[in-house]
């Protein structure tokens, strides 16, 4: 006799140990109701990759130098937030 642990949730999460035959029955029953339902939440699949894997890492204080240089050159740039790539490239070309 083989038992399968099956997890499910209806308001709260449950786990039940069922024989293969009953586990299949439970899955088939849920499939019917899931097919006629609308998903409204639940867990998001999390990835381990960085948000922007192509963004280069800057040395400490370099962001402040780029921002100060850009403002001196007349670029419109806020004191916080992302520095546009073209401004960063212009800084590196000038230095």
NORZI-V527444 format. One record per backbone hydrogen bond with DSSP energy under -1.0 kcal/mol. NH is the residue of the N-H (numbers start at 1). CO is the residue of the C=O. E is the energy in kcal/mol with one decimal. If there is no record, write none. Layout:
BEGIN
NH;CO;E
NH;CO;E
END
This chain:
BEGIN
4;18;-3.5
6;16;-3.1
8;14;-2.1
10;12;-2.0
14;8;-3.7
16;6;-2.4
18;4;-2.9
23;19;-2.7
24;20;-2.2
25;21;-1.7
26;22;-2.5
27;23;-2.3
28;24;-2.5
29;25;-2.2
30;26;-2.5
31;27;-2.5
32;28;-1.5
33;29;-1.5
34;30;-3.1
35;31;-2.3
37;34;-1.7
55;52;-1.4
62;59;-2.1
65;61;-1.8
66;62;-2.8
67;63;-2.6
68;64;-2.6
69;65;-2.6
70;66;-2.7
71;67;-2.1
72;68;-2.2
73;69;-1.9
74;71;-1.4
75;70;-2.6
88;84;-2.2
89;85;-2.8
90;86;-2.0
91;87;-2.2
92;88;-2.2
93;89;-2.4
94;90;-1.8
END
